[in-house]
Each structure stands twice: as C-alpha cells, then as structure tokens.
C-alpha cells in the first residue's frame, strides 16, 4: 500500500480528515479538517489524493504499486476510508466530503468505488494471511448543505441511495465515528 495515502494513523484514538476545497469567492484553496474519535485502533486513508505535479502532468500516486489505477473505475473514488476496531468487530467507513450540492450520481459512484477498494484490500489480506474475518462497511457523505431535505429521507439517508447517510460537517466534527447512525451496514 502506498503510504502517501495514509492521512492519519489513528494516534490518540482519533483520525483527522483534511481536504482542500475551493470557494467561488476565494482565490486560494481552503482547508477543511474534521476530527473523528475512534473506539479502538484505526487509521484513515485519503483515496481521492491531491494530484502531484510530475513533469507538467497531474497524476495521482498509485494506490498499489502493481496497479495502474489512474484509469476508471479506480480513479473515481471516495475521499476517505477509515478502518477501525470496535470491540471484536472490524469496521471500514467510506466518507465523501461535499462543499456544494448533494449530486447523488457522483456521490453514489465515488462511495461504491470506495467499497470496491475495501473489498480489494480485504481479499489481498486474506490471500497473504488467511484471515477471513468480516468487515462492516458504512457509507457517509459529510457536507455543507443546510437544507438537505429534498435529498434525504427522515433518517438522513440519501433518497437516491439509502445505503448512504448524510451529515453536516458541524454535526460530525469531534464526534465518535462508531456512534454515527447509518441504517445500512454491509458486511464483506
């Protein structure tokens, strides 16, 4: 695994998720930071890595050194995947940050790509270690939309994909990740 994708090692029983974004009124990029508390050991990966300038071409560093992952579907990925242990269970939460509207098609494909990435990592670990424990996966979108009512149901799940839970950034910052509600939990 390319260590450039590890955004936080879970030290202090928390992860800090950081992303640059642009607002129309600003000339320079802004930075958003969200701190999430972990119930046990964990770490966070930033899959939607900032591009690196290499000989005047913008490329992303390879997630795995043996895959050319700059083409679709690998290139369409969620912003973060946070792995953590809660009790005896192993969890992976796929998280997408959105500063603007909640475009369900983009969010859905990005979070599904994150789920596929977790499946790939799990199979690789199984092949090398024979550890076949299940991973519980949830999908979230954190955003700035103050009135998401037309996009979500009464439980905060996206209408277009009920497996994805929406939270405003202010609702999650500093909160325990394991206690965030999502009516959809998948096991792989």
C-alpha positions in Angstrom: 0.0 0.0 0.0 1.3 3.4 -0.9 2.0 5.2 2.4 1.2 8.6 0.7 -2.5 7.6 1.1 -2.4 7.2 4.9 -3.8 10.6 6.1 -3.8 9.7 9.8 -2.5 6.8 11.8 -5.2 6.8 14.5 -2.9 8.1 17.2 -4.7 9.4 20.2 -7.8 7.3 19.4 -8.9 9.6 16.6 -8.4 10.4 13.0 -8.1 13.8 11.4 -9.5 14.1 7.9 -8.2 17.0 5.9 -9.2 18.2 2.4 -8.6 21.2 0.3 -11.5 22.8 -1.5 -12.3 26.0 -3.4 -15.0 28.6 -2.7 -16.0 30.9 -5.6 -15.2 34.0 -3.5 -11.6 32.8 -2.7 -8.6 32.8 -5.0 -6.7 30.3 -2.8 -7.9 26.9 -1.8 -9.4 26.5 1.7 -8.7 23.5 4.0 -11.4 21.6 5.9 -10.5 19.5 8.9 -12.8 17.0 10.6 -11.7 15.1 13.7 -13.4 11.8 14.4 -12.9 9.8 17.6 -12.2 6.1 17.4 -13.3 3.4 19.8 -10.0 1.5 19.3 -7.1 1.1 16.9 -7.6 2.6 13.5 -6.3 4.6 10.6 -7.5 6.7 7.8 -6.7 6.6 4.1 -7.3 9.5 1.7 -8.2 7.8 -1.6 -9.1 10.9 -3.5 -5.5 12.1 -3.2 -4.4 15.5 -4.3 -2.7 15.4 -7.6 1.1 15.6 -7.8 2.9 17.6 -10.5 5.2 15.3 -12.3 6.8 16.6 -15.5 3.9 19.0 -16.1 1.3 16.2 -15.9 -1.1 15.9 -13.0 -1.2 12.3 -11.8 -2.2 10.5 -8.6 0.3 8.2 -6.9 -0.6 4.5 -7.4 -2.7 3.1 -4.6 -0.9 -0.2 -5.1 2.5 -0.2 -6.9 1.4 -3.1 -9.1 -1.8 -1.5 -10.5 -2.2 1.3 -12.9 -5.1 2.9 -11.0 -5.3 6.3 -12.8 -8.0 5.0 -15.2 -11.6 4.4 -14.4 -13.1 2.8 -12.3 -10.1 3.1 -9.9 -9.8 6.9 -10.5 -13.3 7.6 -9.3 -13.0 7.1 -5.6 -14.4 8.4 -2.3 -12.4 10.9 -0.3 -11.6 8.8 2.7 -11.8 5.3 4.1 -11.4 4.9 7.9 -10.6 1.5 9.3 -11.1 0.9 13.0 -11.7 -1.8 15.6 -14.9 -1.6 17.8 -15.0 -4.3 20.4 -14.3 -7.5 18.4 -15.6 -6.2 15.1 -13.5 -4.6 12.3 -15.1 -1.6 10.5 -14.4 0.5 7.4 -16.3 3.7 6.9 -16.3 5.2 3.4 -16.6 9.0 3.6 -17.1 11.6 0.9 -16.8 15.4 1.6 -19.1 17.7 -0.4 -18.9 21.5 -0.2 -21.6 22.2 -2.7 -24.8 20.3 -3.6 -25.5 16.7 -3.0 -25.2 15.3 -6.5 -26.4 11.7 -5.8 -24.9 10.2 -9.0 -21.3 11.3 -8.2 -21.6 10.5 -4.5 -23.0 7.1 -5.2 -20.3 6.1 -7.7 -17.5 7.5 -5.5 -18.7 5.7 -2.4 -19.3 2.5 -4.3 -15.7 2.7 -5.6 -14.5 3.1 -2.0 -16.5 -0.1 -1.1 -14.8 -1.9 -4.0 -11.4 -0.7 -2.8 -12.1 -2.1 0.7 -13.1 -5.4 -0.9 -9.8 -5.5 -2.8 -7.8 -4.8 0.3 -9.7 -7.5 2.2 -9.0 -10.1 -0.5 -5.4 -9.2 -0.6 -5.1 -9.5 3.2 -7.0 -12.8 3.1 -4.6 -14.2 0.4 -1.5 -13.3 2.4 -2.7 -14.1 6.0 -5.7 -16.4 5.6 -7.6 -14.0 8.0 -11.2 -14.2 6.7 -12.9 -12.0 9.4 -15.8 -9.9 8.1 -15.5 -6.1 7.7 -18.6 -4.0 8.5 -18.8 -1.2 6.0 -20.9 2.0 6.1 -21.0 4.9 3.6 -21.3 8.6 4.6 -21.3 12.0 2.9 -20.4 15.0 5.0 -21.3 18.3 3.6 -22.3 22.0 4.0 -25.9 21.7 2.7 -28.0 23.4 5.4 -31.3 22.2 3.9 -30.8 18.7 2.5 -34.4 17.7 3.0 -35.1 17.2 -0.7 -32.1 14.8 -1.0 -32.6 12.7 2.2 -35.3 10.7 3.9 -36.5 11.1 7.5 -33.5 9.1 8.8 -30.9 11.2 7.0 -30.2 8.5 4.3 -29.9 9.7 0.7 -33.1 9.2 -1.3 -31.1 8.2 -4.4 -29.1 5.5 -2.4 -30.4 4.6 1.1 -27.1 3.0 2.0 -25.5 6.5 2.2 -26.0 8.7 5.3 -25.7 12.5 5.1 -24.3 14.6 7.9 -23.5 18.3 8.0 -19.8 18.9 8.8 -20.7 20.6 12.1 -22.7 17.5 13.3 -19.7 15.2 13.0 -16.6 17.2 13.9 -15.3 15.9 17.2 -17.8 13.0 17.4 -17.1 9.3 17.9 -17.2 7.8 14.4 -18.7 4.5 15.7 -21.8 6.2 17.1 -22.7 7.9 13.8 -26.0 6.5 12.7 -26.5 4.8 9.4 -29.4 2.4 8.8 -27.3 0.5 6.2 -24.3 -1.7 7.2 -22.8 -4.1 4.7 -20.6 -7.0 5.6 -17.9 -8.3 3.3 
